[in-house]
Amino acid sequence: MLVLSRKEGEKIIIDDKIKVTVLETENGQVQLGIDAPKSIEIHREEVYRRIEEENMAASSKVDLSKLSGFGLKEK
């Protein structure tokens, strides 16, 4: 893990595509602004974990045997 110190108004650039700006620090909280292409999804970790759990639960409910041969033509 890379650890950086930044003051309010300072930025971090990631891969020439993502810009993270420290907007404000107050009472132990940091407000960040993230400027990234729309194609890059950005989530808080707890939201990301919930999405992963819901995707896993949904995929376990799919009966893959019903998809056998779907869209495939035999030669």
TORPA-271912 format. One record per atom (N, C-alpha, C): residue in three letters; x, y negated, z; atom name. Coordinates in steps of 0.02 Angstrom, whole numbers. Each point is the difference from the previous one (the first is absolute). Example, Ala and Ser with C-alpha at 12.3 -4.5 7.8 and 13.67 -1.06 7.14 Angstrom:
ALA,660,284,390,N;
ALA,-45,-59,0,CA;
ALA,45,-60,0,C;
SER,-18,-53,-36,N;
SER,42,-59,3,CA;
SER,-39,-55,37,C;
END
This chain:
MET,43,59,0,N;
MET,-43,-59,0,CA;
MET,45,-62,0,C;
LEU,-15,-45,-44,N;
LEU,35,-64,-2,CA;
LEU,-36,-48,47,C;
VAL,37,-33,43,N;
VAL,-29,-47,47,CA;
VAL,28,-70,-17,C;
LEU,-45,-47,-12,N;
LEU,18,-68,-17,CA;
LEU,-32,-49,48,C;
SER,34,-54,13,N;
SER,-30,-55,40,CA;
SER,-18,-56,-48,C;
ARG,-59,-28,7,N;
ARG,-23,-55,-42,CA;
ARG,-35,-50,44,C;
LYS,4,-63,-17,N;
LYS,-36,-53,35,CA;
LYS,-61,-18,-42,C;
GLU,-46,-37,31,N;
GLU,-59,-22,-36,CA;
GLU,20,-35,-65,C;
GLY,-34,17,-53,N;
GLY,14,-30,-65,CA;
GLY,52,37,-41,C;
GLU,38,45,32,N;
GLU,51,37,-36,CA;
GLU,-31,61,-33,C;
LYS,32,24,-53,N;
LYS,-28,54,-41,CA;
LYS,47,59,-6,C;
ILE,-28,56,-19,N;
ILE,37,60,-18,CA;
ILE,-26,20,-70,C;
ILE,45,15,-46,N;
ILE,-19,21,-67,CA;
ILE,16,75,-6,C;
ILE,-49,38,-25,N;
ILE,8,72,-8,CA;
ILE,-6,16,-74,C;
ASP,53,27,-29,N;
ASP,1,25,-69,CA;
ASP,-25,-52,-50,C;
ASP,15,-62,9,N;
ASP,-19,-54,-46,CA;
ASP,-75,-6,-12,C;
LYS,-40,39,37,N;
LYS,-72,1,-13,CA;
LYS,-42,-20,60,C;
ILE,26,10,60,N;
ILE,-38,-11,60,CA;
ILE,35,-53,43,C;
LYS,-38,-50,20,N;
LYS,27,-54,42,CA;
LYS,-38,0,66,C;
VAL,36,9,55,N;
VAL,-30,-1,66,CA;
VAL,23,-64,35,C;
THR,-48,-41,23,N;
THR,15,-63,32,CA;
THR,-24,2,72,C;
VAL,42,-21,47,N;
VAL,-21,-8,69,CA;
VAL,-38,-66,4,C;
LEU,-65,4,12,N;
LEU,-42,-60,2,CA;
LEU,-1,-32,68,C;
GLU,-5,43,52,N;
GLU,-7,-27,67,CA;
GLU,18,53,51,C;
THR,28,-21,56,N;
THR,11,45,56,CA;
THR,-29,-33,62,C;
GLU,-41,39,36,N;
GLU,-33,-28,59,CA;
GLU,-20,56,47,C;
ASN,16,-7,64,N;
ASN,-20,48,51,CA;
ASN,18,72,-18,C;
GLY,59,11,-27,N;
GLY,22,68,-16,CA;
GLY,-29,27,-65,C;
GLN,-38,-39,-37,N;
GLN,-27,22,-63,CA;
GLN,33,-37,-57,C;
VAL,7,34,-56,N;
VAL,30,-30,-60,CA;
VAL,-52,1,-55,C;
GLN,-10,-56,-32,N;
GLN,-45,-4,-58,CA;
GLN,44,2,-62,C;
LEU,-14,49,-44,N;
LEU,39,8,-61,CA;
LEU,-44,-15,-61,C;
GLY,30,-30,-49,N;
GLY,-32,-9,-65,CA;
GLY,36,45,-49,C;
ILE,-38,39,-39,N;
ILE,30,47,-47,CA;
ILE,-24,-17,-70,C;
ASP,47,-14,-44,N;
ASP,-14,-16,-70,CA;
ASP,27,59,-41,C;
ALA,-46,38,-31,N;
ALA,20,59,-37,CA;
ALA,-47,9,-60,C;
PRO,21,37,-51,N;
PRO,-44,13,-57,CA;
PRO,-63,37,24,C;
LYS,-55,-12,-35,N;
LYS,-64,31,19,CA;
LYS,3,76,-5,C;
SER,46,27,-39,N;
SER,6,72,-8,CA;
SER,30,34,62,C;
ILE,27,-39,46,N;
ILE,30,28,61,CA;
ILE,-50,-6,57,C;
GLU,-19,57,29,N;
GLU,-47,-1,56,CA;
GLU,38,-17,64,C;
ILE,-30,-42,40,N;
ILE,30,-20,64,CA;
ILE,-52,10,54,C;
HIS,18,40,51,N;
HIS,-47,14,56,CA;
HIS,38,-6,66,C;
ARG,-37,-16,52,N;
ARG,28,8,68,CA;
ARG,8,75,11,C;
GLU,49,19,40,N;
GLU,15,72,8,CA;
GLU,-61,39,25,C;
GLU,-37,-27,48,N;
GLU,-57,38,27,CA;
GLU,-54,10,-53,C;
VAL,-9,-47,-45,N;
VAL,-49,7,-55,CA;
VAL,26,51,-50,C;
TYR,64,-2,-16,N;
TYR,30,47,-46,CA;
TYR,-7,72,25,C;
ARG,13,10,65,N;
ARG,-7,67,30,CA;
ARG,-73,25,-4,C;
ARG,-48,-45,12,N;
ARG,-70,19,-4,CA;
ARG,-19,20,-72,C;
ILE,24,-37,-48,N;
ILE,-12,17,-71,CA;
ILE,28,69,-16,C;
GLU,62,13,23,N;
GLU,31,66,-11,CA;
GLU,-43,55,30,C;
GLU,-23,-9,62,N;
GLU,-40,50,34,CA;
GLU,-66,13,-37,C;
GLU,-32,-54,-23,N;
GLU,-63,7,-36,CA;
GLU,11,36,-67,C;
ASN,55,-15,-33,N;
ASN,15,34,-63,CA;
ASN,13,74,11,C;
MET,36,17,53,N;
MET,13,70,15,CA;
MET,-65,36,17,C;
ALA,-43,-31,39,N;
ALA,-64,30,18,CA;
ALA,-43,11,-62,C;
ALA,-1,-49,-44,N;
ALA,-41,5,-61,CA;
ALA,27,55,-46,C;
SER,66,5,-6,N;
SER,29,50,-45,CA;
SER,-11,71,27,C;
SER,-5,7,66,N;
SER,-11,67,28,CA;
SER,-71,24,-11,C;
LYS,-45,-46,-17,N;
LYS,-70,18,-11,CA;
LYS,-14,19,-73,C;
VAL,48,-10,-44,N;
VAL,-9,15,-71,CA;
VAL,11,74,-12,C;
ASP,-49,31,-33,N;
ASP,5,71,-18,CA;
ASP,35,4,-68,C;
LEU,65,13,1,N;
LEU,39,1,-62,CA;
LEU,-19,56,-47,C;
SER,-31,53,26,N;
SER,-20,56,-43,CA;
SER,-52,-22,-51,C;
LYS,-39,-51,17,N;
LYS,-51,-25,-46,CA;
LYS,31,-40,-57,C;
LEU,63,-21,8,N;
LEU,33,-39,-51,CA;
LEU,40,43,-48,C;
SER,1,65,11,N;
SER,38,45,-42,CA;
SER,-21,-6,-73,C;
GLY,48,-14,-42,N;
GLY,-14,-6,-72,CA;
GLY,-34,-64,-20,C;
PHE,-10,-45,45,N;
PHE,-35,-62,-16,CA;
PHE,39,-40,-52,C;
GLY,-32,-12,-57,N;
GLY,30,-40,-52,CA;
GLY,53,36,-40,C;
LEU,11,64,12,N;
LEU,50,38,-37,CA;
LEU,-34,47,-48,C;
LYS,28,5,-59,N;
LYS,-27,46,-50,CA;
LYS,49,58,-8,C;
GLU,-27,60,-1,N;
GLU,42,58,-10,CA;
GLU,18,7,-73,C;
LYS,60,23,-14,N;
LYS,22,10,-70,CA;
LYS,-9,71,-21,C;
END
